[in-house]
């Protein structure tokens, strides 16, 4: 008998780079099957949309730089496999 232990989900780190952009990063070891997605609210039915910005790699992180849209003060991100 054995136990199946799922791989831990990669975590996102989000920080502003200036007043108009965000840096979203996650571990470079994250499999390519994970895609960055975004939504503007959690009101059912939640609609997640793929982020289409180019993903870059620096050291141990993958990252994207996103423009802040002041018309959308609340935005959530996730990595989805």
N, C-alpha and C positions, 0 to 999 in steps of 0.2 A: 504494500500500500504506500502511496505517496501523496503529498499535498501539492496542489498547483498554486503557485504564488504569482499573481499578475505583476507585470512590470509596473513600477510607479509611474504615475502620470507626470510628464514634464511640467515645470512651473514657469509661469510668465513673470517677467519683471517689466514694469512700465514706469517711465520717468520722463518728465518734460526736458527737452533739450534747449528750448527757448519758449517764448510766449505763443508760438504758432506751430510747434512740432512736438511729437512724442517719439521716444525711443522704446520699442517693444522688443524684448529679447528673451531667449530661452536657450537651453543647453544645445550645443552643436551636436552632441551625441543623439539627439532626438531623431528617430527614424523619419525618413522623408514622407512616410504615409500620413504624418500629422500636418494638418493645414491650419493656418491662423484664420479665425473667423471673428466677425463682429456683429453686434446688434445694438440698437438704440434704446431698447427697453425690455422688461421682463413681463409685459402684459401678455397673457395667453391670447393667441397662439404666438409663441416666440419665433421670430424669423431670423436665422443666422445667415450671414452672407460671407463668402470667402473674401479675404483681403488679397488684392491682386498686386500689391506692391512687390518689387523684387526683394527676395530674401538674400542677405549678405552674411558672410561668416567672418568673425574676428576672434582669434584665439579659441576660447572654449565656448563661444556663443554664436548662435544665429540671431539675426536681428532685422527689423524693418524700421524705417523712419516714416511716420505718418503725419500728415497735416491735420491740425486741430480745426474742426468746423464749429465756429461759435454758435451756429444755428442749432447744433446738437450738443447741449451741455452735458448730457449723459450718454456714455458709450461704453460697452462692455466688450471684452475680448476673451477668446478661449482657443486652445489647441484641440482640434478634433481629429480623431483617427478614422 
